[in-house]
Amino acid sequence: MSMSDYDVIQELIYQHAGDAGRDFYSVPAVDAGLSAALGRYARVVECAQARILTLAEDGLFGHSLAAWDDLPGAGRLQEVAYLHWPAAAQVSAVLGDNLLMDWWYYRDAAGALRVDLQADGPTLPAAGDALLVVGVLQPAVQGFAYQGETGAATSLPAAHFNLLALGAAAYCLRAREAALALSPAGIGGYASAYHVNVLSGLASAYLADFDAELAAIRAKRLERPPWGMPERKRMRRLQEARP
């Protein structure tokens, strides 16, 4: 039987925690550590997707984005990164000017994600108009239940599985350290201060490595030139070429 991505990451977590036999860490404890690590990871490595939604309301305020969740293959929408109106029925066909100057997204009292728009010109968005939405999705690991949803497909690269496992193991070790410090004789027998300190040191080292790897990923993103940089370089070359 083939292993899911969650199975692979879970096995790595147990290896990092020094519990290959799975004698000390329960699956719920490992899942809690993985959830914590995945939440940290998602703040640095975002998964974005572009979709076309049909507006159900007229005007500028309270446009619902709930239809996103009904589209096939769409992950759970967490944030709005970009909006384009008017749009076309297909993402690849959206070529016209964007008449939106600004937008604000929020969740209403029912928990639905909505947007208020600021448009350029007298024409306002109308029900039935197409809206291009680039959204940031909830991260998913195939087979793992995260924030109430089990991932059908993994939205992060396999190269980062070990990074997630490292962070998750750190949180697992930290949790066990705290439990032993509170009740050293009540969890699997006697544990001395030495054992607690060993867990503390290993957890701190793992968290430091986890933070360093996330910082390296964040730095690589910042190294990319901002939009417009090629144009500015071109204009500078043209100006320098003038007599």
HELIX and SHEET records of a PDB file:
HELIX    1   1 ASP A    5  HIS A   16  1                                  12    
HELIX    2   2 VAL A   27  ALA A   42  1                                  16    
HELIX    3   3 ALA A   66  ASP A   70  5                                   5    
HELIX    4   4 VAL A   91  ALA A   93  5                                   3    
HELIX    5   5 ALA A  158  HIS A  160  5                                   3    
HELIX    6   6 PHE A  161  LEU A  182  1                                  22    
HELIX    7   7 ALA A  193  GLU A  223  1                                  31    
HELIX    8   8 MET A  229  ALA A  241  1                                  13    
SHEET    1   A 3 CYS A  47  THR A  54  0                                        
SHEET    2   A 3 ALA A 130  LEU A 137 -1                                        
SHEET    3   A 3 LEU A  77  HIS A  84 -1                                        
SHEET    1   B 3 HIS A  63  SER A  64  0                                        
SHEET    2   B 3 LEU A 113  ALA A 119 -1                                        
SHEET    3   B 3 LEU A 100  ARG A 107 -1                                        
SHEET    1   C 2 ALA A 145  TYR A 146  0                                        
SHEET    2   C 2 GLU A 149  THR A 150 -1                                        
END                                                                             
